[in-house]
Structures are given as C-alpha cells and as structure tokens.
C-alpha cells in the first residue's frame, strides 16, 4: 500500500505546477537527489522494526533510532540550505516586499 501511495504522489507531483508558491517566475527546486538517502532511512526504520519485533537489547535499538534520526536531520539540513539558496534568495532578489516577507515567515516557522 505504501508503494502505491508513493507512485500516486510522484504522478501528482509531475502533473502539478512546477512552481511551489503559485508564481510563474520561480521554479521549485528538485530534491530527487535526496531520495536515495531517504530510502536508506526507510531501510533503517524497517531494520529497527525488526529489532523491536525480535526484542533486541534496548541500547541497540536506541542507537539505530539515533542513526536514523541523524540521517533525517542531515536530509532536512540539505533541503533547508537549498531553500535558502534558491527560493529565499530569489524572493529577496525580486525585491517584492510581499514575497520577501512571505519567505521570512516561512524560514521563521521552520527554525522556531
């Protein structure tokens, strides 16, 4: 069922407008490069589930949870960096006060 949902989501993304905020002057950056890392995390989570089902030693499970969490945080940081260098930078360069404020609010929500 999960794979079917992924396929549907990818189809919807391809059919959707390429712009993340509805404007025509900025294209949403691709994050496909992060999919391999995300799939690795999914594999880690499957492994953790197996560890829990096998009643493995708690510290071993926690170590794997921390590793998966760290991997997700690294992916998050890369996507955040892309957002700052692409979307936010573009909004500031277009010098539209509305777009600039909108991006500032987005960043504030992500940070706090």
Backbone bond lengths (Angstrom), bond angles and torsions (degrees), N, CA, C in turn:
res aa  C-N    CA-C-N  psi(-1)  N-CA   C-N-CA  omega(-1)  CA-C   N-CA-C  phi
1 X - - - 1.454 - - 1.528 110.48 -
2 X 1.340 117.05 -39.39 1.451 121.26 -179.53 1.522 110.70 -62.62
3 X 1.328 118.41 -42.46 1.457 121.60 -179.72 1.527 110.77 -63.95
4 X 1.320 117.38 -38.47 1.452 121.01 178.51 1.524 109.79 -62.32
5 X 1.311 117.02 -42.47 1.455 120.80 178.92 1.518 111.15 -63.80
6 X 1.337 118.28 -39.36 1.465 121.67 178.05 1.518 110.05 -61.54
7 X 1.333 116.51 -44.80 1.459 120.81 -179.95 1.513 110.70 -62.02
8 X 1.313 116.96 -44.12 1.460 120.83 178.91 1.523 110.93 -62.74
9 X 1.312 116.97 -41.28 1.462 121.09 -179.83 1.519 110.05 -64.30
10 X 1.330 117.28 -44.77 1.465 120.47 179.38 1.517 111.54 -62.21
11 X 1.343 117.15 -39.87 1.463 120.02 176.99 1.519 110.82 -63.36
12 X 1.327 116.76 -43.18 1.454 120.97 179.52 1.516 110.51 -62.48
13 X 1.326 117.41 -40.32 1.461 121.69 179.87 1.523 110.19 -62.73
14 X 1.333 116.96 -41.72 1.459 120.47 -179.47 1.520 111.23 -67.65
15 X 1.331 116.59 -34.46 1.451 120.83 -179.08 1.521 111.71 -80.37
16 X 1.317 116.92 -22.68 1.464 121.52 -177.09 1.524 110.67 -72.34
17 X 1.307 114.99 163.01 1.456 120.33 176.63 1.519 109.87 -61.34
18 X 1.337 117.87 142.97 1.459 119.22 -177.89 1.524 113.71 -72.43
19 X 1.309 118.21 -8.14 1.455 121.56 -176.69 1.516 110.51 -98.89
20 X 1.319 115.93 129.86 1.459 120.69 -174.28 1.513 113.76 -76.34
21 X 1.301 117.72 -20.31 1.465 118.40 -176.57 1.524 112.77 -118.17
22 X 1.334 117.42 14.54 1.447 120.55 177.12 1.510 114.44 84.22
23 X 1.321 118.75 -3.37 1.451 120.72 179.94 1.512 109.76 -91.66
24 X 1.315 116.20 161.16 1.458 119.81 -177.31 1.520 112.61 -100.75
25 X 1.336 119.44 -4.69 1.455 120.37 -175.01 1.521 113.81 -94.64
26 X 1.337 118.34 -5.91 1.449 120.75 -179.10 1.513 109.69 -134.28
27 X 1.325 116.00 130.79 1.458 120.42 177.41 1.524 109.10 -95.92
28 X 1.315 115.49 138.94 1.470 121.47 179.12 1.517 109.30 -68.49
29 X 1.328 118.29 131.95 1.465 120.27 -179.45 1.525 111.64 -67.96
30 X 1.304 115.31 150.79 1.463 121.03 177.58 1.530 109.12 -84.25
31 X 1.298 115.18 138.67 1.463 120.54 177.25 1.527 109.89 -116.33
32 X 1.325 116.89 20.26 1.459 121.27 -178.22 1.521 112.19 -60.87
33 X 1.320 116.95 -28.43 1.468 120.37 179.21 1.526 111.57 -62.00
34 X 1.289 117.33 -22.31 1.463 121.55 -177.89 1.527 112.47 -87.54
35 X 1.319 116.62 -8.99 1.467 119.10 -176.64 1.522 112.58 -63.70
36 X 1.335 118.09 -38.49 1.464 120.70 179.58 1.527 110.01 -60.75
37 X 1.325 116.46 -43.62 1.464 120.57 178.51 1.522 110.84 -66.55
38 X 1.319 116.39 -38.88 1.459 120.46 179.17 1.524 110.54 -65.42
39 X 1.313 116.94 -39.63 1.466 120.23 177.11 1.529 111.14 -64.15
40 X 1.319 115.81 -35.34 1.469 119.58 176.74 1.527 109.88 -62.99
41 X 1.333 117.05 -41.84 1.467 120.86 177.82 1.524 110.08 -63.94
42 X 1.322 116.55 -39.84 1.467 118.86 177.37 1.525 110.34 -60.36
43 X 1.317 116.21 -39.50 1.466 120.08 176.28 1.521 111.80 -63.84
44 X 1.330 115.65 -39.80 1.466 119.40 176.83 1.524 110.56 -61.54
45 X 1.327 116.42 -42.86 1.465 120.19 -179.69 1.522 111.04 -64.35
46 X 1.329 116.74 -39.03 1.468 119.59 175.55 1.523 110.20 -61.80
47 X 1.325 116.28 -40.95 1.467 120.71 177.93 1.517 112.05 -63.66
48 X 1.323 115.86 -39.60 1.469 120.20 178.22 1.523 110.29 -64.72
49 X 1.320 115.92 -41.21 1.464 119.48 177.05 1.528 109.95 -58.82
50 X 1.333 115.91 -43.13 1.462 120.05 177.55 1.518 111.96 -62.40
51 X 1.328 115.96 -39.01 1.466 120.09 178.45 1.528 110.55 -62.99
52 X 1.299 116.10 -41.84 1.472 120.36 -179.93 1.526 109.96 -65.59
53 X 1.333 116.05 -45.03 1.463 119.67 179.58 1.528 111.74 -63.48
54 X 1.338 115.93 -31.64 1.466 120.47 178.99 1.523 112.21 -86.06
55 X 1.314 116.08 3.26 1.466 122.80 179.86 1.523 111.81 54.02
56 X 1.334 114.55 49.05 1.470 120.31 178.86 1.523 110.16 -70.59
57 X 1.296 116.08 167.10 1.465 124.47 -177.80 1.541 110.00 -62.48
58 X 1.326 115.65 130.86 1.476 122.45 -174.27 1.535 113.79 -50.61
59 X 1.334 119.19 -48.69 1.469 118.66 -179.70 1.533 113.08 -60.81
60 X 1.327 117.66 -31.28 1.462 120.46 176.95 1.527 110.57 -66.74
61 X 1.321 116.40 -41.82 1.461 121.13 178.03 1.529 110.02 -64.11
62 X 1.315 115.60 -44.94 1.467 120.54 -179.82 1.522 110.89 -61.90
63 X 1.307 117.39 -39.83 1.471 120.53 178.46 1.523 110.57 -61.23
64 X 1.318 116.62 -41.73 1.465 119.76 179.16 1.533 111.61 -70.30
65 X 1.322 117.28 -36.47 1.464 120.61 175.71 1.522 110.82 -62.39
66 X 1.310 117.02 -41.52 1.460 120.95 178.58 1.523 111.30 -65.49
67 X 1.318 115.94 -39.45 1.467 119.46 178.33 1.534 110.67 -62.97
68 X 1.324 116.93 -44.01 1.466 120.96 179.00 1.527 110.34 -65.16
69 X 1.317 115.83 -42.18 1.461 120.44 178.82 1.527 111.14 -62.02
70 X 1.316 116.94 -42.93 1.468 121.36 178.56 1.518 110.99 -63.42
71 X 1.317 116.43 -40.22 1.463 120.35 178.80 1.524 110.61 -64.15
72 X 1.316 117.26 -41.67 1.471 120.61 177.35 1.524 111.03 -64.27
73 X 1.314 116.95 -40.91 1.466 120.63 178.86 1.526 110.82 -63.56
74 X 1.324 117.33 -36.62 1.466 120.79 178.01 1.527 110.71 -66.17
75 X 1.324 117.25 -41.61 1.466 121.06 177.01 1.525 109.50 -63.93
76 X 1.320 116.04 -43.83 1.469 121.03 178.17 1.524 110.61 -58.10
77 X 1.318 117.19 -44.36 1.466 121.14 -179.06 1.520 111.37 -63.18
78 X 1.322 117.15 -39.88 1.465 120.31 179.19 1.526 111.05 -66.28
79 X 1.312 117.28 -42.69 1.466 120.55 179.30 1.525 110.19 -67.58
80 X 1.317 116.91 -38.29 1.464 120.87 177.05 1.528 110.22 -62.46
81 X 1.335 116.53 -44.15 1.454 121.56 178.67 1.537 110.55 -60.59
82 X 1.318 116.22 -42.70 1.468 120.98 177.33 1.522 110.34 -61.43
83 X 1.318 116.01 -41.22 1.466 120.58 179.27 1.528 110.65 -62.14
84 X 1.329 116.31 -45.16 1.464 119.87 179.87 1.525 111.72 -64.87
85 X 1.324 116.23 -45.86 1.462 120.59 -176.14 1.520 113.29 -75.36
86 X 1.319 117.14 -20.83 1.461 120.69 -178.62 1.511 112.31 -107.79
87 X 1.309 115.58 -76.88 1.468 122.05 -173.08 1.526 112.45 -61.82
88 X 1.321 116.86 -49.16 1.464 120.55 -177.02 1.531 110.11 -68.80
89 X 1.314 116.36 -44.40 1.460 120.42 179.11 1.532 110.88 -59.35
90 X 1.327 117.07 -43.05 1.468 121.39 178.46 1.532 111.36 -62.15
91 X 1.318 115.96 -41.49 1.470 119.63 179.90 1.526 110.53 -63.36
92 X 1.318 117.06 -39.47 1.456 120.49 179.45 1.528 111.12 -70.86
93 X 1.323 116.64 -36.21 1.457 120.54 -178.67 1.523 112.38 -70.67
94 X 1.329 117.81 -29.96 1.463 119.82 -179.61 1.529 110.86 -75.95
95 X 1.319 116.89 -11.39 1.466 124.57 175.33 1.531 113.41 56.75
96 X 1.316 115.63 30.20 1.463 121.46 174.66 1.520 106.51 -91.31
97 X 1.337 118.25 113.54 1.473 120.55 -176.72 1.535 113.12 -56.61
98 X 1.324 116.92 -36.17 1.465 120.09 179.18 1.524 110.41 -64.24
99 X 1.331 117.16 -49.05 1.464 121.62 179.75 1.529 111.00 -62.84
100 X 1.325 116.56 -41.80 1.462 121.05 179.25 1.525 110.84 -60.50
101 X 1.316 116.48 -49.16 1.468 120.61 179.43 1.519 111.86 -63.98
102 X 1.324 116.16 -37.27 1.456 120.65 178.62 1.530 110.40 -61.72
103 X 1.317 116.70 -43.76 1.463 120.31 179.91 1.526 111.43 -69.03
104 X 1.315 117.08 -37.27 1.467 120.32 176.93 1.529 109.37 -60.82
105 X 1.320 117.26 -44.17 1.469 121.34 179.01 1.532 111.04 -63.35
106 X 1.336 116.36 -40.71 1.468 119.68 178.00 1.530 110.37 -60.02
107 X 1.322 116.11 -47.26 1.461 120.24 -178.67 1.527 110.01 -63.55
108 X 1.312 117.18 -41.59 1.469 120.70 179.77 1.541 110.00 -60.46
109 X 1.325 117.53 -42.37 1.470 120.82 179.04 1.526 111.57 -64.74
110 X 1.329 116.14 -35.23 1.470 119.41 -179.99 1.524 112.42 -73.53
111 X 1.319 116.69 -31.81 1.459 121.02 -175.70 1.527 111.81 -86.07
112 X 1.329 116.86 -38.37 1.469 119.80 -174.95 1.495 112.99 -109.65
